[in-house]
Amino acid sequence: MSTLQIIGAPMSNFVRVVRMACHEKGVGYDLVAVRPHSPEVKAISPIGKIPAMRHGDVTLFETRAICGYIDAVFPGPKLIPSEPLAAAMCEQWMSAVTTHVDNVLLRQYLIGYFFPGTPDGSPDRARIDAAVPKIGPVFAMLEVELTKHRYLGGDSFTLADIMLFPLVNFLPRAPESAALMQASPHLQAWFDGINARPSAVATVPPPPPPRS
């Protein structure tokens, strides 16, 4: 069988999601470490986003599609449950992570620290200050869910947890989110447990650029 290729930059959260899914399934893969919109990515993804995937004659883009393919095609523990309600809960939280949690915590808040776009590279305080009132409710939502269940949507580890994990990994590196993590014991315990999994250890990304 052809070797699976995961195409994209290793520092990307969504590339890490796909890589973790492979490790959880015990699937070997080659990482083609390229940036978004590179020729290797554009050959598969018309929008140039990472990750992309190649498996023989099969090519896919978009994280959810790639992970769904890997989960269905390869043996190993199921990352998307077979039971209908459990599957729906997994899909619910994957959608919430990609459409809301990622948007608020990364694209509105963390980007102001790690990719500020300011002339001297200092944090973009206007962006950060606008996002800070929005991040507390996101933490509260996750903390409430993880008070009810060990994992997102239930008591079994699923692809929903993998989707969230790389994002949470960066939260202790910025002061406001670090304080909220300390005040969220169930979210912290969830993170610590997944951070110790072999799939997380094997996919640690390069460090982000230093903050000024």
LUMDREN-679805 format. One record per residue (C-alpha): x, y, z. Coordinates in pm, 1 decimal. Example, Ala and Ser with C-alpha at 12.3 -4.5 7.8 and 13.67 -1.06 7.14 Angstrom:
BEGIN
<r><xx>1230.0</xx><yy>-450.0</yy><zz>780.0</zz></r>
<r><xx>1367.0</xx><yy>-106.0</yy><zz>714.0</zz></r>
//
This chain:
BEGIN
<r><xx>0.0</xx><yy>0.0</yy><zz>0.0</zz></r>
<r><xx>120.4</xx><yy>351.7</yy><zz>-78.4</zz></r>
<r><xx>270.7</xx><yy>557.6</yy><zz>201.0</zz></r>
<r><xx>46.5</xx><yy>828.5</yy><zz>339.2</zz></r>
<r><xx>180.0</xx><yy>1180.4</yy><zz>292.8</zz></r>
<r><xx>76.0</xx><yy>1465.1</yy><zz>522.2</zz></r>
<r><xx>160.3</xx><yy>1793.3</yy><zz>353.8</zz></r>
<r><xx>198.8</xx><yy>2112.2</yy><zz>554.0</zz></r>
<r><xx>405.9</xx><yy>2305.3</yy><zz>805.3</zz></r>
<r><xx>464.8</xx><yy>2120.0</yy><zz>1135.0</zz></r>
<r><xx>388.7</xx><yy>2433.3</yy><zz>1339.3</zz></r>
<r><xx>32.3</xx><yy>2441.0</yy><zz>1204.4</zz></r>
<r><xx>-230.3</xx><yy>2337.5</yy><zz>1459.1</zz></r>
<r><xx>-434.2</xx><yy>2156.6</yy><zz>1195.3</zz></r>
<r><xx>-131.8</xx><yy>1972.6</yy><zz>1056.5</zz></r>
<r><xx>-66.9</xx><yy>1855.7</yy><zz>1410.6</zz></r>
<r><xx>-427.4</xx><yy>1735.1</yy><zz>1436.4</zz></r>
<r><xx>-381.1</xx><yy>1509.6</yy><zz>1132.9</zz></r>
<r><xx>-43.8</xx><yy>1386.6</yy><zz>1254.4</zz></r>
<r><xx>-187.7</xx><yy>1304.2</yy><zz>1597.9</zz></r>
<r><xx>-472.6</xx><yy>1114.4</yy><zz>1431.9</zz></r>
<r><xx>-216.4</xx><yy>906.4</yy><zz>1243.4</zz></r>
<r><xx>-23.8</xx><yy>829.5</yy><zz>1561.5</zz></r>
<r><xx>-341.0</xx><yy>736.8</yy><zz>1750.3</zz></r>
<r><xx>-432.0</xx><yy>495.6</yy><zz>1469.3</zz></r>
<r><xx>-78.1</xx><yy>359.1</yy><zz>1438.9</zz></r>
<r><xx>-53.5</xx><yy>478.7</yy><zz>1076.7</zz></r>
<r><xx>288.5</xx><yy>553.5</yy><zz>934.2</zz></r>
<r><xx>321.3</xx><yy>867.0</yy><zz>723.1</zz></r>
<r><xx>570.6</xx><yy>1097.8</yy><zz>557.8</zz></r>
<r><xx>551.2</xx><yy>1463.4</yy><zz>656.8</zz></r>
<r><xx>614.2</xx><yy>1697.5</yy><zz>363.5</zz></r>
<r><xx>699.1</xx><yy>2014.3</yy><zz>553.2</zz></r>
<r><xx>586.8</xx><yy>2304.4</yy><zz>333.6</zz></r>
<r><xx>401.5</xx><yy>2628.3</yy><zz>392.3</zz></r>
<r><xx>49.2</xx><yy>2716.8</yy><zz>279.5</zz></r>
<r><xx>12.4</xx><yy>2804.6</yy><zz>-89.3</zz></r>
<r><xx>332.3</xx><yy>2619.7</yy><zz>-180.3</zz></r>
<r><xx>325.7</xx><yy>2423.0</yy><zz>-507.6</zz></r>
<r><xx>291.4</xx><yy>2094.1</yy><zz>-318.5</zz></r>
<r><xx>-17.9</xx><yy>2222.4</yy><zz>-139.7</zz></r>
<r><xx>-170.6</xx><yy>2396.6</yy><zz>-439.7</zz></r>
<r><xx>-142.9</xx><yy>2073.0</yy><zz>-637.1</zz></r>
<r><xx>-408.2</xx><yy>1929.9</yy><zz>-401.3</zz></r>
<r><xx>-589.5</xx><yy>2221.9</yy><zz>-238.4</zz></r>
<r><xx>-739.3</xx><yy>2485.6</yy><zz>-466.6</zz></r>
<r><xx>-748.2</xx><yy>2727.2</yy><zz>-172.8</zz></r>
<r><xx>-387.1</xx><yy>2659.6</yy><zz>-74.7</zz></r>
<r><xx>-455.8</xx><yy>2581.3</yy><zz>291.0</zz></r>
<r><xx>-281.1</xx><yy>2316.5</yy><zz>495.5</zz></r>
<r><xx>-292.9</xx><yy>2031.0</yy><zz>567.2</zz></r>
<r><xx>-324.1</xx><yy>1838.0</yy><zz>245.2</zz></r>
<r><xx>-295.5</xx><yy>1461.6</yy><zz>206.3</zz></r>
<r><xx>-180.2</xx><yy>1219.8</yy><zz>-60.1</zz></r>
<r><xx>-233.5</xx><yy>843.2</yy><zz>-39.0</zz></r>
<r><xx>-154.1</xx><yy>677.6</yy><zz>-369.0</zz></r>
<r><xx>-404.7</xx><yy>821.8</yy><zz>-614.8</zz></r>
<r><xx>-618.0</xx><yy>972.5</yy><zz>-334.8</zz></r>
<r><xx>-570.8</xx><yy>1339.3</yy><zz>-253.2</zz></r>
<r><xx>-763.7</xx><yy>1539.3</yy><zz>5.7</zz></r>
<r><xx>-758.0</xx><yy>1877.9</yy><zz>170.0</zz></r>
<r><xx>-937.6</xx><yy>2008.1</yy><zz>482.9</zz></r>
<r><xx>-853.0</xx><yy>1860.3</yy><zz>821.9</zz></r>
<r><xx>-1189.5</xx><yy>1697.6</yy><zz>893.1</zz></r>
<r><xx>-1196.5</xx><yy>1521.3</yy><zz>557.0</zz></r>
<r><xx>-840.5</xx><yy>1395.9</yy><zz>593.1</zz></r>
<r><xx>-896.6</xx><yy>1266.6</yy><zz>946.9</zz></r>
<r><xx>-1224.6</xx><yy>1103.3</yy><zz>846.9</zz></r>
<r><xx>-1049.1</xx><yy>920.7</yy><zz>563.3</zz></r>
<r><xx>-766.4</xx><yy>803.5</yy><zz>788.9</zz></r>
<r><xx>-1012.3</xx><yy>684.2</yy><zz>1051.8</zz></r>
<r><xx>-1222.6</xx><yy>492.2</yy><zz>797.8</zz></r>
<r><xx>-945.8</xx><yy>342.1</yy><zz>582.9</zz></r>
<r><xx>-690.7</xx><yy>230.9</yy><zz>839.9</zz></r>
<r><xx>-728.1</xx><yy>-14.0</yy><zz>1128.1</zz></r>
<r><xx>-681.9</xx><yy>92.4</yy><zz>1486.1</zz></r>
<r><xx>-897.5</xx><yy>261.4</yy><zz>1749.8</zz></r>
<r><xx>-1191.3</xx><yy>457.3</yy><zz>1612.5</zz></r>
<r><xx>-1146.4</xx><yy>832.2</yy><zz>1645.4</zz></r>
<r><xx>-1502.8</xx><yy>904.2</yy><zz>1534.0</zz></r>
<r><xx>-1738.9</xx><yy>676.4</yy><zz>1729.1</zz></r>
<r><xx>-1968.2</xx><yy>434.0</yy><zz>1550.0</zz></r>
<r><xx>-2258.9</xx><yy>481.1</yy><zz>1791.4</zz></r>
<r><xx>-2484.8</xx><yy>753.4</yy><zz>1646.4</zz></r>
<r><xx>-2518.1</xx><yy>980.1</yy><zz>1948.6</zz></r>
<r><xx>-2149.6</xx><yy>957.6</yy><zz>2035.8</zz></r>
<r><xx>-2063.0</xx><yy>1032.6</yy><zz>1672.7</zz></r>
<r><xx>-2295.9</xx><yy>1333.7</yy><zz>1675.0</zz></r>
<r><xx>-2138.4</xx><yy>1466.4</yy><zz>1994.4</zz></r>
<r><xx>-1794.6</xx><yy>1426.8</yy><zz>1841.5</zz></r>
<r><xx>-1904.6</xx><yy>1613.4</yy><zz>1528.4</zz></r>
<r><xx>-2071.2</xx><yy>1882.7</yy><zz>1740.0</zz></r>
<r><xx>-1754.0</xx><yy>1960.8</yy><zz>1930.3</zz></r>
<r><xx>-1531.6</xx><yy>1940.9</yy><zz>1624.4</zz></r>
<r><xx>-1753.3</xx><yy>2200.4</yy><zz>1461.8</zz></r>
<r><xx>-1752.8</xx><yy>2419.4</yy><zz>1772.6</zz></r>
<r><xx>-1373.2</xx><yy>2405.5</yy><zz>1791.9</zz></r>
<r><xx>-1314.2</xx><yy>2490.5</yy><zz>1427.2</zz></r>
<r><xx>-1582.8</xx><yy>2758.2</yy><zz>1387.1</zz></r>
<r><xx>-1581.3</xx><yy>2927.3</yy><zz>1727.6</zz></r>
<r><xx>-1303.4</xx><yy>2828.3</yy><zz>1968.2</zz></r>
<r><xx>-1026.7</xx><yy>2856.1</yy><zz>1708.3</zz></r>
<r><xx>-1169.3</xx><yy>3184.4</yy><zz>1580.3</zz></r>
<r><xx>-1177.0</xx><yy>3351.0</yy><zz>1921.9</zz></r>
<r><xx>-872.5</xx><yy>3206.4</yy><zz>2094.4</zz></r>
<r><xx>-631.9</xx><yy>3192.4</yy><zz>1802.1</zz></r>
<r><xx>-743.8</xx><yy>3424.0</yy><zz>1524.0</zz></r>
<r><xx>-866.6</xx><yy>3705.8</yy><zz>1745.5</zz></r>
<r><xx>-650.6</xx><yy>3666.7</yy><zz>2058.4</zz></r>
<r><xx>-326.8</xx><yy>3466.5</yy><zz>2031.4</zz></r>
<r><xx>-239.7</xx><yy>3605.6</yy><zz>1690.5</zz></r>
<r><xx>-204.4</xx><yy>3944.7</yy><zz>1858.4</zz></r>
<r><xx>88.9</xx><yy>3805.2</yy><zz>2057.6</zz></r>
<r><xx>257.9</xx><yy>3563.7</yy><zz>1819.8</zz></r>
<r><xx>190.8</xx><yy>3721.5</yy><zz>1478.5</zz></r>
<r><xx>113.5</xx><yy>4083.6</yy><zz>1566.0</zz></r>
<r><xx>216.3</xx><yy>4250.2</yy><zz>1243.5</zz></r>
<r><xx>335.7</xx><yy>4557.9</yy><zz>1435.4</zz></r>
<r><xx>641.1</xx><yy>4745.1</yy><zz>1306.6</zz></r>
<r><xx>859.2</xx><yy>4640.6</yy><zz>1600.6</zz></r>
<r><xx>703.0</xx><yy>4297.4</yy><zz>1654.7</zz></r>
<r><xx>548.8</xx><yy>4398.7</yy><zz>1986.5</zz></r>
<r><xx>206.0</xx><yy>4259.8</yy><zz>2081.1</zz></r>
<r><xx>-89.6</xx><yy>4412.7</yy><zz>1901.4</zz></r>
<r><xx>-262.3</xx><yy>4548.8</yy><zz>2209.3</zz></r>
<r><xx>-565.6</xx><yy>4676.9</yy><zz>2021.7</zz></r>
<r><xx>-636.7</xx><yy>4329.0</yy><zz>1882.6</zz></r>
<r><xx>-563.9</xx><yy>4158.0</yy><zz>2214.0</zz></r>
<r><xx>-772.1</xx><yy>4399.1</yy><zz>2421.3</zz></r>
<r><xx>-1066.1</xx><yy>4358.7</yy><zz>2184.9</zz></r>
<r><xx>-1045.3</xx><yy>3980.4</yy><zz>2214.1</zz></r>
<r><xx>-996.6</xx><yy>3950.2</yy><zz>2591.1</zz></r>
<r><xx>-1367.6</xx><yy>3992.2</yy><zz>2681.5</zz></r>
<r><xx>-1450.8</xx><yy>3708.3</yy><zz>2440.5</zz></r>
<r><xx>-1202.7</xx><yy>3447.5</yy><zz>2564.7</zz></r>
<r><xx>-1350.0</xx><yy>3406.8</yy><zz>2914.5</zz></r>
<r><xx>-1681.4</xx><yy>3265.1</yy><zz>2786.3</zz></r>
<r><xx>-1491.1</xx><yy>3017.4</yy><zz>2567.7</zz></r>
<r><xx>-1293.4</xx><yy>2892.4</yy><zz>2867.7</zz></r>
<r><xx>-1614.9</xx><yy>2870.7</yy><zz>3069.4</zz></r>
<r><xx>-1784.6</xx><yy>2664.8</yy><zz>2796.5</zz></r>
<r><xx>-1496.9</xx><yy>2416.2</yy><zz>2782.4</zz></r>
<r><xx>-1465.5</xx><yy>2396.4</yy><zz>3161.1</zz></r>
<r><xx>-1836.9</xx><yy>2320.0</yy><zz>3199.7</zz></r>
<r><xx>-1819.7</xx><yy>2044.4</yy><zz>2937.7</zz></r>
<r><xx>-1511.1</xx><yy>1887.0</yy><zz>3095.0</zz></r>
<r><xx>-1678.7</xx><yy>1899.9</yy><zz>3434.8</zz></r>
<r><xx>-1949.5</xx><yy>1674.1</yy><zz>3291.1</zz></r>
<r><xx>-1726.0</xx><yy>1441.5</yy><zz>3091.1</zz></r>
<r><xx>-1365.1</xx><yy>1331.6</yy><zz>3086.7</zz></r>
<r><xx>-1339.1</xx><yy>1431.0</yy><zz>2720.4</zz></r>
<r><xx>-1527.0</xx><yy>1659.7</yy><zz>2484.0</zz></r>
<r><xx>-1874.1</xx><yy>1519.4</yy><zz>2441.4</zz></r>
<r><xx>-1828.7</xx><yy>1203.9</yy><zz>2645.7</zz></r>
<r><xx>-1600.2</xx><yy>973.2</yy><zz>2838.0</zz></r>
<r><xx>-1404.1</xx><yy>842.5</yy><zz>2538.1</zz></r>
<r><xx>-1113.3</xx><yy>1012.5</yy><zz>2362.9</zz></r>
<r><xx>-1215.1</xx><yy>1115.7</yy><zz>2009.2</zz></r>
<r><xx>-1112.8</xx><yy>1331.1</yy><zz>1718.0</zz></r>
<r><xx>-1287.5</xx><yy>1624.6</yy><zz>1888.9</zz></r>
<r><xx>-1020.6</xx><yy>1617.7</yy><zz>2159.7</zz></r>
<r><xx>-744.3</xx><yy>1603.6</yy><zz>1900.5</zz></r>
<r><xx>-896.9</xx><yy>1904.5</yy><zz>1723.4</zz></r>
<r><xx>-888.0</xx><yy>2112.9</yy><zz>2040.2</zz></r>
<r><xx>-556.0</xx><yy>2002.5</yy><zz>2187.7</zz></r>
<r><xx>-302.1</xx><yy>2188.1</yy><zz>1966.3</zz></r>
<r><xx>-484.8</xx><yy>2514.9</yy><zz>2023.5</zz></r>
<r><xx>-493.4</xx><yy>2476.6</yy><zz>2402.1</zz></r>
<r><xx>-121.4</xx><yy>2399.9</yy><zz>2389.7</zz></r>
<r><xx>-49.8</xx><yy>2766.6</yy><zz>2317.4</zz></r>
<r><xx>-277.9</xx><yy>2921.3</yy><zz>2580.1</zz></r>
<r><xx>-32.4</xx><yy>2915.2</yy><zz>2875.5</zz></r>
<r><xx>208.6</xx><yy>3127.7</yy><zz>2668.6</zz></r>
<r><xx>0.4</xx><yy>3444.9</yy><zz>2684.1</zz></r>
<r><xx>-83.8</xx><yy>3611.4</yy><zz>3016.8</zz></r>
<r><xx>-462.5</xx><yy>3643.1</yy><zz>3004.2</zz></r>
<r><xx>-519.8</xx><yy>3289.8</yy><zz>2876.0</zz></r>
<r><xx>-256.7</xx><yy>3152.8</yy><zz>3116.5</zz></r>
<r><xx>-455.4</xx><yy>3296.1</yy><zz>3406.9</zz></r>
<r><xx>-777.0</xx><yy>3148.7</yy><zz>3270.2</zz></r>
<r><xx>-611.3</xx><yy>2807.1</yy><zz>3233.5</zz></r>
<r><xx>-505.3</xx><yy>2819.9</yy><zz>3599.1</zz></r>
<r><xx>-866.1</xx><yy>2897.0</yy><zz>3691.4</zz></r>
<r><xx>-999.3</xx><yy>2605.2</yy><zz>3482.7</zz></r>
<r><xx>-892.6</xx><yy>2285.6</yy><zz>3664.0</zz></r>
<r><xx>-1090.7</xx><yy>2043.6</yy><zz>3448.2</zz></r>
<r><xx>-958.0</xx><yy>2193.8</yy><zz>3125.7</zz></r>
<r><xx>-606.2</xx><yy>2184.5</yy><zz>3269.5</zz></r>
<r><xx>-644.4</xx><yy>1819.1</yy><zz>3372.4</zz></r>
<r><xx>-780.7</xx><yy>1734.9</yy><zz>3025.7</zz></r>
<r><xx>-483.4</xx><yy>1907.9</yy><zz>2864.9</zz></r>
<r><xx>-227.7</xx><yy>1740.0</yy><zz>3092.2</zz></r>
<r><xx>-371.3</xx><yy>1397.5</yy><zz>3014.6</zz></r>
<r><xx>-360.9</xx><yy>1444.1</yy><zz>2638.2</zz></r>
<r><xx>-21.7</xx><yy>1613.4</yy><zz>2650.9</zz></r>
<r><xx>119.3</xx><yy>1290.4</yy><zz>2794.2</zz></r>
<r><xx>-20.3</xx><yy>1071.5</yy><zz>2513.4</zz></r>
<r><xx>241.3</xx><yy>934.9</yy><zz>2271.0</zz></r>
<r><xx>61.6</xx><yy>1105.9</yy><zz>1981.2</zz></r>
<r><xx>114.5</xx><yy>1445.3</yy><zz>2145.7</zz></r>
<r><xx>474.9</xx><yy>1375.2</yy><zz>2239.9</zz></r>
<r><xx>557.8</xx><yy>1263.7</yy><zz>1884.1</zz></r>
<r><xx>413.5</xx><yy>1575.8</yy><zz>1721.0</zz></r>
<r><xx>547.6</xx><yy>1862.2</yy><zz>1929.8</zz></r>
<r><xx>575.9</xx><yy>2155.6</yy><zz>1686.3</zz></r>
<r><xx>862.9</xx><yy>2404.0</yy><zz>1664.2</zz></r>
<r><xx>831.8</xx><yy>2687.9</yy><zz>1915.9</zz></r>
<r><xx>640.4</xx><yy>2999.4</yy><zz>1814.8</zz></r>
<r><xx>830.8</xx><yy>3320.6</yy><zz>1747.5</zz></r>
<r><xx>939.2</xx><yy>3494.7</yy><zz>2067.0</zz></r>
<r><xx>712.7</xx><yy>3765.8</yy><zz>2207.3</zz></r>
<r><xx>850.5</xx><yy>4111.8</yy><zz>2253.0</zz></r>
//
